[in-house]
Amino acid sequence: MRKWIIAAIILVVLAVAGFYAMRMMSPPPADLDVAREKMSAAGTYEVTIEPEAEPIQQGALHGWIVTVKTPDGEPVSDAEITVDGGMPQHGHGLPTAPQSVGHLGEGRYRIEGVRFNMGGWWVLKFAISAPAGNDEAEFNIVL
């Protein structure tokens, strides 16, 4: 009986490992929104992201510029921005802790310390806190 229990446990472990391996290796959804400009989740801000250098290099640290405007196009100059993200298909976060390093003018903010350590589907999430309200914007990046 003990051999059957061990065999069943091994089969379950292999099945779970196979499921996660297939999930991690599958391509991103075909209808994935990879726009770099969008309204924040609650519509408080219009947010645009752009890497400081193209193409985006896998494994290298790089910076991004996040532009925050009101829905009527006015630059937001007094925002605090925090960054999060990760790989949805792999179930892990970013390998670094990107930070906003200040306002550059005209609603533009520099984000330093972004690194994508492997190819695939990544998500960058920006939490924006300013007098108009707290909101967030999420962007999909595919390497």
Short mmCIF file of the C-alpha atoms (twelve columns), coordinates in Angstrom:
data_MODEL
# 
_entry.id   MODEL 
# 
loop_
_atom_site.group_PDB 
_atom_site.id 
_atom_site.type_symbol 
_atom_site.label_atom_id 
_atom_site.label_alt_id 
_atom_site.label_comp_id 
_atom_site.label_asym_id 
_atom_site.label_seq_id 
_atom_site.Cartn_x 
_atom_site.Cartn_y 
_atom_site.Cartn_z 
_atom_site.pdbx_PDB_model_num 
ATOM 1   C CA . MET A 1   0.000   0.000  0.000   1 
ATOM 2   C CA . ARG A 2   2.857   2.354  0.835   1 
ATOM 3   C CA . LYS A 3   4.296   1.974  -2.697  1 
ATOM 4   C CA . TRP A 4   0.945   3.030  -4.206  1 
ATOM 5   C CA . ILE A 5   0.777   6.144  -2.026  1 
ATOM 6   C CA . ILE A 6   4.332   7.137  -2.987  1 
ATOM 7   C CA . ALA A 7   3.578   6.503  -6.665  1 
ATOM 8   C CA . ALA A 8   0.403   8.631  -6.424  1 
ATOM 9   C CA . ILE A 9   2.307   11.479 -4.769  1 
ATOM 10  C CA . ILE A 10  4.976   11.358 -7.479  1 
ATOM 11  C CA . LEU A 11  2.316   11.446 -10.211 1 
ATOM 12  C CA . VAL A 12  0.599   14.445 -8.598  1 
ATOM 13  C CA . VAL A 13  3.914   16.306 -8.274  1 
ATOM 14  C CA . LEU A 14  4.771   15.596 -11.925 1 
ATOM 15  C CA . ALA A 15  1.321   16.703 -13.082 1 
ATOM 16  C CA . VAL A 16  1.546   19.992 -11.146 1 
ATOM 17  C CA . ALA A 17  5.084   20.615 -12.418 1 
ATOM 18  C CA . GLY A 18  3.964   19.918 -15.982 1 
ATOM 19  C CA . PHE A 19  1.011   22.290 -15.643 1 
ATOM 20  C CA . TYR A 20  3.220   25.144 -14.417 1 
ATOM 21  C CA . ALA A 21  5.874   24.456 -17.050 1 
ATOM 22  C CA . MET A 22  3.264   24.654 -19.828 1 
ATOM 23  C CA . ARG A 23  1.818   27.847 -18.342 1 
ATOM 24  C CA . MET A 24  5.234   29.478 -18.093 1 
ATOM 25  C CA . MET A 25  6.211   28.547 -21.637 1 
ATOM 26  C CA . SER A 26  2.960   29.580 -23.310 1 
ATOM 27  C CA . PRO A 27  2.894   32.826 -25.330 1 
ATOM 28  C CA . PRO A 28  1.115   35.908 -23.975 1 
ATOM 29  C CA . PRO A 29  -2.590  36.228 -24.774 1 
ATOM 30  C CA . ALA A 30  -3.174  37.129 -28.441 1 
ATOM 31  C CA . ASP A 31  -5.356  40.115 -27.490 1 
ATOM 32  C CA . LEU A 32  -2.886  41.555 -24.951 1 
ATOM 33  C CA . ASP A 33  -3.065  45.360 -24.775 1 
ATOM 34  C CA . VAL A 34  0.508   46.635 -25.225 1 
ATOM 35  C CA . ALA A 35  -0.427  50.310 -25.573 1 
ATOM 36  C CA . ARG A 36  2.005   52.693 -23.923 1 
ATOM 37  C CA . GLU A 37  -0.620  55.385 -23.374 1 
ATOM 38  C CA . LYS A 38  -3.882  54.888 -21.472 1 
ATOM 39  C CA . MET A 39  -6.201  56.282 -18.884 1 
ATOM 40  C CA . SER A 40  -5.567  55.243 -15.302 1 
ATOM 41  C CA . ALA A 41  -7.912  52.633 -13.817 1 
ATOM 42  C CA . ALA A 42  -10.390 55.171 -12.389 1 
ATOM 43  C CA . GLY A 43  -9.895  57.691 -15.212 1 
ATOM 44  C CA . THR A 44  -8.151  60.260 -13.007 1 
ATOM 45  C CA . TYR A 45  -5.025  60.525 -15.164 1 
ATOM 46  C CA . GLU A 46  -3.798  59.992 -18.693 1 
ATOM 47  C CA . VAL A 47  -0.558  58.028 -18.350 1 
ATOM 48  C CA . THR A 48  2.146   57.421 -20.947 1 
ATOM 49  C CA . ILE A 49  5.276   55.298 -20.542 1 
ATOM 50  C CA . GLU A 50  8.370   55.179 -22.692 1 
ATOM 51  C CA . PRO A 51  11.714  53.458 -22.210 1 
ATOM 52  C CA . GLU A 52  14.712  55.752 -22.286 1 
ATOM 53  C CA . ALA A 53  16.315  53.442 -24.843 1 
ATOM 54  C CA . GLU A 54  14.847  51.177 -27.503 1 
ATOM 55  C CA . PRO A 55  14.911  48.293 -28.018 1 
ATOM 56  C CA . ILE A 56  14.348  47.252 -24.420 1 
ATOM 57  C CA . GLN A 57  17.356  45.202 -23.360 1 
ATOM 58  C CA . GLN A 58  16.795  41.967 -21.473 1 
ATOM 59  C CA . GLY A 59  18.955  41.739 -18.330 1 
ATOM 60  C CA . ALA A 60  20.154  45.358 -18.322 1 
ATOM 61  C CA . LEU A 61  19.046  48.062 -15.889 1 
ATOM 62  C CA . HIS A 62  17.225  50.825 -17.695 1 
ATOM 63  C CA . GLY A 63  15.054  53.843 -17.071 1 
ATOM 64  C CA . TRP A 64  11.564  54.789 -18.155 1 
ATOM 65  C CA . ILE A 65  9.776   58.093 -18.465 1 
ATOM 66  C CA . VAL A 66  6.222   58.160 -17.116 1 
ATOM 67  C CA . THR A 67  4.109   61.130 -18.171 1 
ATOM 68  C CA . VAL A 68  1.054   61.946 -16.058 1 
ATOM 69  C CA . LYS A 69  -1.623  64.360 -17.250 1 
ATOM 70  C CA . THR A 70  -5.156  65.194 -16.257 1 
ATOM 71  C CA . PRO A 71  -7.916  63.957 -18.595 1 
ATOM 72  C CA . ASP A 72  -7.983  67.433 -20.190 1 
ATOM 73  C CA . GLY A 73  -4.248  67.227 -20.976 1 
ATOM 74  C CA . GLU A 74  -2.764  69.347 -18.181 1 
ATOM 75  C CA . PRO A 75  0.586   68.029 -16.874 1 
ATOM 76  C CA . VAL A 76  0.576   66.788 -13.268 1 
ATOM 77  C CA . SER A 77  3.660   68.189 -11.548 1 
ATOM 78  C CA . ASP A 78  3.137   67.096 -7.951  1 
ATOM 79  C CA . ALA A 79  2.631   63.343 -8.168  1 
ATOM 80  C CA . GLU A 80  4.249   60.593 -6.171  1 
ATOM 81  C CA . ILE A 81  4.701   57.452 -8.235  1 
ATOM 82  C CA . THR A 82  5.472   53.970 -6.980  1 
ATOM 83  C CA . VAL A 83  6.309   51.043 -9.242  1 
ATOM 84  C CA . ASP A 84  5.455   47.359 -9.036  1 
ATOM 85  C CA . GLY A 85  4.993   44.582 -11.541 1 
ATOM 86  C CA . GLY A 86  6.133   41.162 -12.593 1 
ATOM 87  C CA . MET A 87  5.435   38.268 -14.918 1 
ATOM 88  C CA . PRO A 88  1.784   37.147 -14.704 1 
ATOM 89  C CA . GLN A 89  2.418   33.768 -16.326 1 
ATOM 90  C CA . HIS A 90  5.333   32.976 -14.043 1 
ATOM 91  C CA . GLY A 91  3.748   34.265 -10.846 1 
ATOM 92  C CA . HIS A 92  6.713   36.396 -9.743  1 
ATOM 93  C CA . GLY A 93  7.419   40.081 -9.351  1 
ATOM 94  C CA . LEU A 94  10.104  42.308 -10.766 1 
ATOM 95  C CA . PRO A 95  13.705  41.270 -10.042 1 
ATOM 96  C CA . THR A 96  14.519  44.843 -8.943  1 
ATOM 97  C CA . ALA A 97  12.771  47.601 -6.999  1 
ATOM 98  C CA . PRO A 98  12.315  50.450 -9.508  1 
ATOM 99  C CA . GLN A 99  11.923  53.934 -8.035  1 
ATOM 100 C CA . SER A 100 10.658  57.291 -9.223  1 
ATOM 101 C CA . VAL A 101 13.617  59.658 -8.983  1 
ATOM 102 C CA . GLY A 102 11.779  62.892 -9.527  1 
ATOM 103 C CA . HIS A 103 9.777   65.202 -11.706 1 
ATOM 104 C CA . LEU A 104 11.430  66.293 -14.971 1 
ATOM 105 C CA . GLY A 105 8.835   68.928 -15.849 1 
ATOM 106 C CA . GLU A 106 5.691   68.873 -17.997 1 
ATOM 107 C CA . GLY A 107 4.246   65.949 -16.018 1 
ATOM 108 C CA . ARG A 108 7.217   63.700 -16.807 1 
ATOM 109 C CA . TYR A 109 8.790   61.480 -14.139 1 
ATOM 110 C CA . ARG A 110 11.922  59.346 -14.427 1 
ATOM 111 C CA . ILE A 111 11.791  55.765 -13.178 1 
ATOM 112 C CA . GLU A 112 15.156  54.083 -12.531 1 
ATOM 113 C CA . GLY A 113 16.082  50.496 -11.816 1 
ATOM 114 C CA . VAL A 114 13.812  48.574 -14.178 1 
ATOM 115 C CA . ARG A 115 15.195  45.227 -15.285 1 
ATOM 116 C CA . PHE A 116 13.536  42.416 -17.174 1 
ATOM 117 C CA . ASN A 117 15.739  39.382 -16.528 1 
ATOM 118 C CA . MET A 118 14.067  37.132 -19.124 1 
ATOM 119 C CA . GLY A 119 11.963  37.324 -22.241 1 
ATOM 120 C CA . GLY A 120 8.198   37.069 -22.088 1 
ATOM 121 C CA . TRP A 121 5.169   38.978 -20.836 1 
ATOM 122 C CA . TRP A 122 5.875   41.567 -18.140 1 
ATOM 123 C CA . VAL A 123 3.549   44.003 -16.387 1 
ATOM 124 C CA . LEU A 124 4.582   47.409 -15.036 1 
ATOM 125 C CA . LYS A 125 2.177   48.909 -12.491 1 
ATOM 126 C CA . PHE A 126 2.320   52.576 -11.527 1 
ATOM 127 C CA . ALA A 127 0.499   53.847 -8.441  1 
ATOM 128 C CA . ILE A 128 -0.026  57.591 -8.739  1 
ATOM 129 C CA . SER A 129 -0.771  59.836 -5.786  1 
ATOM 130 C CA . ALA A 130 -1.476  63.520 -6.473  1 
ATOM 131 C CA . PRO A 131 -3.977  66.179 -5.347  1 
ATOM 132 C CA . ALA A 132 -6.475  65.033 -8.010  1 
ATOM 133 C CA . GLY A 133 -6.578  61.606 -6.298  1 
ATOM 134 C CA . ASN A 134 -4.929  58.228 -6.033  1 
ATOM 135 C CA . ASP A 135 -5.092  55.978 -9.070  1 
ATOM 136 C CA . GLU A 136 -3.050  53.385 -10.911 1 
ATOM 137 C CA . ALA A 137 -2.103  52.406 -14.418 1 
ATOM 138 C CA . GLU A 138 -0.917  49.004 -15.605 1 
ATOM 139 C CA . PHE A 139 1.066   48.382 -18.774 1 
ATOM 140 C CA . ASN A 140 1.962   45.153 -20.558 1 
ATOM 141 C CA . ILE A 141 5.458   44.751 -21.987 1 
ATOM 142 C CA . VAL A 142 6.456   41.796 -24.168 1 
ATOM 143 C CA . LEU A 143 10.131  41.022 -24.758 1 
# 
